[in-house]
Amino acid sequence: MIDLHTHSLFSDGELLPSELVRRLEDMDYSCVAITDHVDSSNLDFVITRLVKVARDLNQRQSVKVIHGAEITHAHPQLIEPFVGQAKELGGRDSYSSWRNHCRACS
């Protein structure tokens, strides 16, 4: 199984990313995207931490982790700058990156 829309305690979830992934591993998931809510107040905090934890967990856990962000309640004119900032911080930046990660999950 896969889940491409989860949240950790970095937004409205209840678990640390590693605890979320461990629980999904126990339920035989093969892939998860952690996509916490962001806006200008926390984008840099959330993205840098999800990039790091995804890298760490992908080296040690069977569940493949994709980091992402859900831009929430942003004015439409701010979405493009937020996406650019997320990419600079290590966010996914192309369809091919997502496609390659999804192949690894199947």
Contacts in CASP RR format, 6 or more apart in sequence:
PFRMAT RR
TARGET T0000
AUTHOR 0000-0000-0000
METHOD contacts of the structure
MODEL  1
MIDLHTHSLFSDGELLPSELVRRLEDMDYSCVAITDHVDSSNLDFVITRL
VKVARDLNQRQSVKVIHGAEITHAHPQLIEPFVGQAKELGGRDSYSSWRN
HCRACS
1 27 0 8 1.000
1 28 0 8 1.000
1 29 0 8 1.000
1 30 0 8 1.000
2 29 0 8 1.000
2 30 0 8 1.000
2 31 0 8 1.000
2 32 0 8 1.000
2 102 0 8 1.000
2 105 0 8 1.000
2 106 0 8 1.000
3 24 0 8 1.000
3 29 0 8 1.000
3 31 0 8 1.000
3 32 0 8 1.000
3 33 0 8 1.000
4 31 0 8 1.000
4 32 0 8 1.000
4 33 0 8 1.000
4 35 0 8 1.000
4 66 0 8 1.000
5 33 0 8 1.000
5 35 0 8 1.000
5 70 0 8 1.000
6 13 0 8 1.000
6 20 0 8 1.000
6 32 0 8 1.000
6 33 0 8 1.000
6 34 0 8 1.000
6 35 0 8 1.000
7 13 0 8 1.000
7 34 0 8 1.000
7 35 0 8 1.000
7 36 0 8 1.000
7 37 0 8 1.000
7 70 0 8 1.000
8 15 0 8 1.000
8 16 0 8 1.000
8 17 0 8 1.000
8 20 0 8 1.000
8 34 0 8 1.000
8 36 0 8 1.000
8 50 0 8 1.000
9 15 0 8 1.000
9 16 0 8 1.000
10 17 0 8 1.000
10 36 0 8 1.000
10 42 0 8 1.000
10 45 0 8 1.000
10 46 0 8 1.000
10 49 0 8 1.000
10 50 0 8 1.000
11 36 0 8 1.000
11 37 0 8 1.000
11 38 0 8 1.000
11 42 0 8 1.000
11 46 0 8 1.000
11 70 0 8 1.000
11 72 0 8 1.000
12 37 0 8 1.000
13 36 0 8 1.000
15 23 0 8 1.000
17 34 0 8 1.000
17 49 0 8 1.000
17 50 0 8 1.000
17 53 0 8 1.000
17 54 0 8 1.000
17 57 0 8 1.000
17 65 0 8 1.000
18 53 0 8 1.000
18 56 0 8 1.000
18 57 0 8 1.000
20 32 0 8 1.000
20 34 0 8 1.000
21 32 0 8 1.000
21 57 0 8 1.000
21 61 0 8 1.000
21 63 0 8 1.000
21 65 0 8 1.000
22 61 0 8 1.000
24 32 0 8 1.000
24 63 0 8 1.000
25 61 0 8 1.000
25 62 0 8 1.000
25 63 0 8 1.000
29 63 0 8 1.000
30 62 0 8 1.000
30 63 0 8 1.000
30 64 0 8 1.000
30 105 0 8 1.000
30 106 0 8 1.000
31 63 0 8 1.000
31 64 0 8 1.000
31 65 0 8 1.000
31 66 0 8 1.000
31 101 0 8 1.000
31 102 0 8 1.000
31 104 0 8 1.000
31 105 0 8 1.000
31 106 0 8 1.000
32 63 0 8 1.000
32 64 0 8 1.000
32 65 0 8 1.000
32 66 0 8 1.000
33 65 0 8 1.000
33 66 0 8 1.000
33 67 0 8 1.000
33 68 0 8 1.000
34 50 0 8 1.000
34 53 0 8 1.000
34 54 0 8 1.000
34 65 0 8 1.000
34 66 0 8 1.000
34 67 0 8 1.000
34 68 0 8 1.000
35 68 0 8 1.000
35 69 0 8 1.000
35 70 0 8 1.000
36 46 0 8 1.000
36 50 0 8 1.000
36 68 0 8 1.000
36 69 0 8 1.000
36 70 0 8 1.000
37 69 0 8 1.000
37 70 0 8 1.000
37 72 0 8 1.000
38 46 0 8 1.000
38 47 0 8 1.000
38 69 0 8 1.000
38 70 0 8 1.000
38 71 0 8 1.000
38 72 0 8 1.000
38 82 0 8 1.000
38 86 0 8 1.000
39 71 0 8 1.000
39 72 0 8 1.000
39 73 0 8 1.000
39 74 0 8 1.000
39 82 0 8 1.000
40 74 0 8 1.000
40 78 0 8 1.000
40 82 0 8 1.000
43 69 0 8 1.000
43 82 0 8 1.000
43 85 0 8 1.000
43 86 0 8 1.000
43 89 0 8 1.000
44 85 0 8 1.000
44 89 0 8 1.000
46 69 0 8 1.000
47 67 0 8 1.000
47 68 0 8 1.000
47 69 0 8 1.000
47 85 0 8 1.000
47 86 0 8 1.000
47 89 0 8 1.000
47 90 0 8 1.000
47 91 0 8 1.000
48 89 0 8 1.000
48 90 0 8 1.000
50 67 0 8 1.000
50 68 0 8 1.000
50 69 0 8 1.000
51 67 0 8 1.000
51 89 0 8 1.000
51 90 0 8 1.000
51 91 0 8 1.000
53 65 0 8 1.000
53 67 0 8 1.000
54 65 0 8 1.000
54 66 0 8 1.000
54 67 0 8 1.000
57 63 0 8 1.000
57 65 0 8 1.000
58 64 0 8 1.000
58 65 0 8 1.000
64 101 0 8 1.000
64 104 0 8 1.000
64 105 0 8 1.000
66 92 0 8 1.000
66 98 0 8 1.000
66 101 0 8 1.000
66 105 0 8 1.000
67 91 0 8 1.000
67 92 0 8 1.000
68 86 0 8 1.000
68 91 0 8 1.000
68 92 0 8 1.000
69 86 0 8 1.000
69 91 0 8 1.000
71 79 0 8 1.000
71 82 0 8 1.000
71 83 0 8 1.000
74 82 0 8 1.000
87 93 0 8 1.000
92 98 0 8 1.000
92 101 0 8 1.000
END
